[in-house]
Amino acid sequence: MQKGQRVFIQAGSGGVGTFAIQLAKHLGATVATTTSAANVALVKSLGADVVVDYKTQDFEDVLRDYDVVLNSQDGETLEKSLRVLKAGGKLISISGPPDPQFGQEIDAPAFVKLVMRLLSSGIRRKARSRGVGYSFLFMKASGSKLREITRLFDAGVIRRVIDRVFAFESTNEALAYVEAGRAKGKVVVKVK
């Protein structure tokens, strides 16, 4: 990402979205996001410039000519996301489908690489036809990146957004809470 780019981050009030909005703003992007009306103030306080209420608006009708889309939703939303990108833009999905490049990065067996190629062929073809790129992002731990993120937290550039903390014994309740899709930020399971 480069300073001045326009970035669309889906589900801005969720665990990934609350972090991604802040990071994109720190890097100098103009940020659009989706959330419900109840969470508009939250995502704006994190730096969102454009907020689409997904309950009353379709982001595809509101957003145009974005440089980057961070997809964290379902397949239908993934395809719609292609249509808000400008030519040369990039659709990055953390919810799949995995692409051949990911297969190479993890040194997957040939059969698994073939499956990944087949699973992502439709979205990659649609992206190419629109003149945009598609890639799957699987977040993995990196000491240097975690140190940089820690520095941003310590400097107050990025703040933690924690919705609820559950005791370890309530892990099932925590999972049900997350699956309900209403968490604002992260949900924490306290081990001790």
N, C-alpha and C positions, 0 to 999 in steps of 0.2 A: 504494500500500500504506500501511496505517496501523498504528501501534503496537498490539500485542495481537491482530492478525489471525493466523489459522492458514493457513500456506502449505505446499503440497505441491510439491516440486521433484523432478522425475524425474531419474534417473541422477546421483545426488549426487556420485559420485567422478569424473565426467567433467569435461571442460574448462569447460563452461558451469555444471554443477552445483556444482563447488567454489567458483566465484565467487558464484553466486546464493545459496547457503546463507549465506555470510558477509555478503553485502549484506542479505539478509532479516533476519538476526539483528541486524545493526547498526541496522536500521530498527525493531526491536522485535517481530518476528514470532516465533511458535512455528513451527518448521520440521520437516516430515516429508520423508523422501526414500527413494529406493530405491537399493540397491547390493547387491553380493554380500557374504557373510559375511567375506571377506578384507579388505573395505574399510570395515567398520563403524567401527573405531577412527579411521580418517581422517575420515570424515564427521562423527563425533561431535566430533572435535577442531576441526572447522570451525564447529560450532554446531548440528548437527542434534539435535533433541529426540527424534524418533521415526524409527527406521530399520527399513525393511521389506526383508528379504532376498528379492529378486525370484526367486531360484532355488527357494525353499521356501515362499514366501508370495505371495498375490495382494493387491496394495495395496488393491484394491476391497473385500476382506474385512476389512481392518484399519482403514482410514481412513474417517471420516465427518465431515460438516459443516465442510468447509474453506472458507475465504473465497476463496482463489486457488490455481489449479494452473498451474504452468509446465510445459507439455508440450514434450518434445524428442524424442519417440519416433514410432512408426508410427501409422497410422490406427486400428487396433484399440485401442491404448493411449489415443489421443485420445478415443474414445467412452467407454471405461471411466472416464476421468478426469471426465467429466460427473457420474458417479454418486457421487463423493466430495465434491462441492460442495454447500453449503447453498443454499437459495433466495437469490437475489441475488448469488451468488458469480460468479467470473470465471475462465474458462478461457482462458489465453493460450498460443498455440502458436508456437514458433519453427521448426517443421518443416512447417507448412502445415495445411490449404490456405489460401492468401491470401483475405482477405475483401474485400468492396466498399470498406470504409473504407481499406484499404491501397491499392487502386486509385486512390482519390481523392488520397491522400497523395503518391503518386508521379506524379500527373497522367498516368495511363496513357491510351492511346487508348480510345475507346468499346468497340471490339471486345475489347480485353484486359480492360477492366472487366467486360464481360459474361461472359467466360470465368471470371474470378475469382468472380463472383457464382454462376455455375453450379457451379464446383468446391467452393465452401464452402456451398452451399445445404443439403446434408444435415446437416452438423454444426451449422449455425446454427439449423436447424429443431429438431433434437434439443435444443439448448441452450435455445431458447425454451420448448419443451414442459416442461422441467425448471425453468424460472424462473431460468436463469442466463445469463450473457453469454459470447460467444465473440469473440476477436479474434486476428488474426495479427500477430506482431511481427517485423519485419525490422530487425535492428540496423544502424544507420548511424552514422557518425562525427559527433560533435557536440563542438566545441571546449570548450564550457562543461561538458558532462557528462564529457568526458575529464579536464579539470582537477579536477573533484570526485573522480573515481575515483582520480586520481593522489594527491590529498590523502589519501584513505583508505588507500592503499598506504603513503605516506610516514609516516602516523601509526601504522601497524601495525594498523589496524582490519581490513584485508583483507590476507591474505598470498598470495603467488604459490604455486601448486602446479604444479610442472613435473615431468612424468614422465621424459621423455628429450629429449636434444638430439641432432639429426642434422646432419651436414655437408650442405652444399648438394648435393654429389654423390650423397648417399644419400636424396634427396627421395622417390624411388619406394618405398624401404624405409620411410620415415617415413609415407607415405600408407597403405601396407599395414598398418603397425602401428596406425594410427588406425582404419582400416576393420575391423580385427579386434575392435574394441570393448573393449579391455582397458586402455586408457590411463587413468592416474590423474592428472587435471588436464590441463594443456596439453602438447602435443608441439611442440617448437620445431625449425625448420629454420634453421640458422645460415648466413647468406649469406656472411659473411667469416670 
